[in-house]
Amino acid sequence: MPRKCNPLCPHFRCTKRVKRISKIGGRITVICAWTGDPCIGYKCRYAVCEKHALTPNGICALTISMKTREKSIEQEAEELEKDFVKIKDKLKRIGGLDKYE
């Protein structure tokens, strides 16, 4: 399941170099030394990812699992044939079917 970018991630960097990790009340937090507030993570304009995995909506691309499955040419041809059958009636109505047969 994709997760939001976390400032505690080892790949998370601040281009201003003001990221400070501290322990407050038994919790590890990230403080922005520039503003003195807690780090807002991916929402900050100076946030970058060393692995280039930070997406614009803040999801870490390293947590997205990709299912890559290679298809044979025959399988792709079957899928295209099914798609053609679906749009065949529409092509008949607009008079463009003879161009594709």
Residue frames as qw, qx, qy, qz and C-alpha x, y, z in Angstrom:
[[0.000, 0.890, 0.456, 0.000, 0.00, 0.00, 0.00],
 [0.406, 0.538, -0.041, 0.738, 1.47, 3.38, -0.97],
 [0.464, -0.667, -0.387, 0.436, 2.47, 5.60, 1.95],
 [0.094, 0.988, 0.012, 0.121, 3.03, 9.31, 2.32],
 [0.573, 0.473, -0.379, 0.552, 6.60, 10.56, 2.42],
 [0.667, -0.705, -0.209, 0.122, 8.01, 10.69, 5.94],
 [0.129, 0.906, -0.334, 0.226, 10.72, 13.16, 7.05],
 [0.637, -0.555, 0.533, -0.049, 12.30, 10.36, 9.13],
 [0.923, 0.354, 0.123, 0.093, 13.06, 8.44, 5.93],
 [0.619, -0.448, 0.295, 0.574, 16.83, 8.20, 5.30],
 [0.455, 0.324, 0.503, 0.660, 16.30, 9.42, 1.71],
 [0.024, -0.923, -0.369, -0.107, 14.37, 12.56, 2.74],
 [0.525, -0.061, -0.066, 0.846, 16.49, 15.72, 2.51],
 [0.009, 0.925, 0.280, -0.256, 16.01, 19.42, 3.12],
 [0.618, 0.551, 0.083, 0.555, 17.72, 21.66, 0.58],
 [0.137, -0.889, 0.137, -0.414, 18.09, 24.36, 3.25],
 [0.606, 0.163, -0.666, 0.403, 19.93, 21.81, 5.44],
 [0.257, -0.404, 0.375, -0.794, 17.88, 22.69, 8.50],
 [0.830, -0.240, -0.398, -0.308, 16.35, 19.29, 9.27],
 [0.037, -0.456, 0.735, -0.500, 17.01, 18.37, 12.89],
 [0.716, -0.254, -0.623, -0.185, 15.97, 15.05, 14.42],
 [0.097, -0.393, 0.594, -0.695, 15.23, 15.24, 18.13],
 [0.408, -0.314, -0.856, 0.047, 13.55, 13.21, 20.82],
 [0.260, -0.292, 0.195, -0.900, 10.72, 15.04, 22.56],
 [0.682, -0.165, 0.341, -0.626, 8.71, 13.24, 25.24],
 [0.622, -0.102, 0.776, -0.017, 9.89, 9.81, 24.14],
 [0.703, 0.605, 0.374, -0.017, 8.92, 10.41, 20.49],
 [0.475, -0.158, 0.400, 0.768, 11.36, 11.01, 17.67],
 [0.333, 0.857, 0.345, -0.186, 10.37, 14.15, 15.78],
 [0.559, 0.249, 0.251, 0.750, 11.85, 16.21, 13.00],
 [0.104, -0.848, -0.241, 0.460, 12.24, 19.93, 13.67],
 [0.511, 0.689, 0.155, 0.490, 12.88, 22.61, 11.06],
 [0.535, -0.395, -0.192, 0.722, 15.69, 24.69, 12.53],
 [0.174, 0.264, 0.284, 0.905, 14.87, 27.51, 10.12],
 [0.381, -0.534, -0.298, -0.693, 11.32, 28.06, 11.41],
 [0.133, -0.268, 0.718, -0.629, 11.57, 26.27, 14.77],
 [0.772, 0.027, 0.154, -0.615, 8.39, 24.30, 14.03],
 [0.714, -0.039, 0.698, 0.040, 7.90, 20.60, 13.35],
 [0.051, -0.240, 0.700, 0.671, 8.85, 19.60, 9.81],
 [0.661, 0.353, 0.218, -0.626, 5.86, 19.51, 7.45],
 [0.681, 0.009, 0.709, 0.183, 7.54, 16.89, 5.26],
 [0.445, 0.285, 0.643, 0.555, 6.61, 16.68, 1.59],
 [0.105, 0.897, 0.429, 0.021, 4.52, 19.87, 1.81],
 [0.328, -0.764, 0.153, 0.534, 7.67, 21.97, 2.29],
 [0.585, 0.799, -0.091, -0.111, 9.06, 23.62, -0.82],
 [0.061, 0.749, -0.659, 0.031, 12.59, 22.57, 0.19],
 [0.768, -0.176, 0.595, -0.157, 11.80, 18.86, 0.58],
 [0.558, 0.524, -0.562, -0.314, 13.55, 16.48, -1.81],
 [0.943, -0.165, 0.280, -0.073, 14.13, 12.75, -2.05],
 [0.226, -0.611, 0.676, 0.344, 17.59, 11.40, -2.79],
 [0.424, 0.080, 0.879, 0.204, 16.06, 8.50, -4.70],
 [0.234, 0.092, -0.373, -0.893, 13.80, 10.83, -6.74],
 [0.179, -0.301, -0.933, -0.089, 10.79, 8.95, -5.38],
 [0.074, 0.437, 0.497, -0.746, 8.77, 11.88, -4.05],
 [0.157, 0.519, 0.688, 0.482, 5.61, 12.37, -6.11],
 [0.041, -0.379, -0.047, -0.923, 3.78, 15.74, -6.23],
 [0.630, -0.528, -0.254, -0.510, 0.96, 14.45, -4.02],
 [0.349, -0.653, 0.543, -0.397, 3.43, 13.30, -1.34],
 [0.980, -0.078, 0.138, -0.124, 3.34, 9.55, -1.96],
 [0.304, -0.613, 0.689, 0.240, 6.66, 7.75, -1.83],
 [0.730, 0.435, -0.370, -0.376, 7.18, 5.96, -5.14],
 [0.183, 0.381, -0.895, 0.140, 9.34, 3.36, -3.39],
 [0.382, 0.034, 0.777, -0.499, 6.26, 2.05, -1.57],
 [0.719, 0.386, -0.013, -0.577, 4.22, 1.58, -4.74],
 [0.559, -0.134, 0.799, 0.176, 4.34, -2.01, -5.92],
 [0.482, 0.491, -0.356, -0.632, 4.33, -2.47, -9.65],
 [0.767, 0.084, 0.635, -0.044, 3.00, -5.60, -11.23],
 [0.297, 0.599, -0.511, -0.540, 4.82, -5.94, -14.47],
 [0.737, 0.121, 0.663, -0.040, 3.65, -8.74, -16.64],
 [0.051, 0.397, -0.606, -0.687, 4.95, -9.26, -20.09],
 [0.747, 0.388, 0.387, -0.378, 2.37, -10.22, -22.67],
 [0.506, 0.008, 0.697, 0.507, 3.00, -12.17, -25.79],
 [0.127, 0.152, -0.394, -0.897, 2.14, -10.70, -29.17],
 [0.260, -0.307, -0.848, -0.345, -0.76, -13.13, -29.48],
 [0.221, -0.571, -0.666, 0.426, -2.29, -11.95, -26.19],
 [0.020, -0.439, -0.023, 0.898, -2.01, -8.31, -27.23],
 [0.175, -0.010, -0.652, -0.738, -3.61, -9.12, -30.61],
 [0.243, -0.461, -0.853, -0.040, -6.54, -10.83, -28.85],
 [0.144, -0.587, -0.444, 0.661, -7.10, -7.78, -26.64],
 [0.062, 0.311, -0.274, -0.908, -7.02, -5.45, -29.65],
 [0.198, -0.202, -0.826, -0.488, -9.49, -7.70, -31.46],
 [0.208, -0.573, -0.749, 0.260, -11.88, -7.52, -28.49],
 [0.067, -0.533, -0.153, 0.830, -11.57, -3.73, -28.43],
 [0.100, 0.109, -0.558, -0.816, -12.31, -3.56, -32.15],
 [0.194, -0.408, -0.868, -0.204, -15.47, -5.65, -31.73],
 [0.159, -0.604, -0.553, 0.551, -16.66, -3.22, -29.05],
 [0.045, 0.583, -0.024, -0.811, -16.30, -0.14, -31.25],
 [0.223, 0.117, 0.796, 0.551, -17.36, -1.77, -34.53],
 [0.083, 0.721, 0.687, 0.032, -21.00, -0.63, -34.23],
 [0.110, -0.834, -0.101, 0.532, -19.98, 2.95, -33.57],
 [0.218, -0.364, 0.561, 0.710, -17.75, 2.94, -36.61],
 [0.206, 0.403, 0.818, 0.354, -20.64, 1.63, -38.73],
 [0.021, 0.840, 0.494, -0.224, -22.83, 4.52, -37.60],
 [0.078, -0.820, 0.138, 0.550, -20.30, 7.18, -38.52],
 [0.760, 0.644, 0.015, -0.083, -19.45, 5.48, -41.81],
 [0.089, 0.811, -0.578, -0.010, -15.79, 4.84, -41.12],
 [0.843, -0.229, 0.481, -0.082, -15.78, 1.08, -40.79],
 [0.867, 0.479, 0.080, 0.108, -14.64, 0.34, -44.36],
 [0.214, 0.857, -0.423, 0.203, -11.38, 2.21, -43.68],
 [0.352, -0.576, 0.688, -0.266, -10.39, -0.28, -40.98],
 [0.871, 0.027, 0.463, -0.162, -11.47, -3.59, -42.51]]
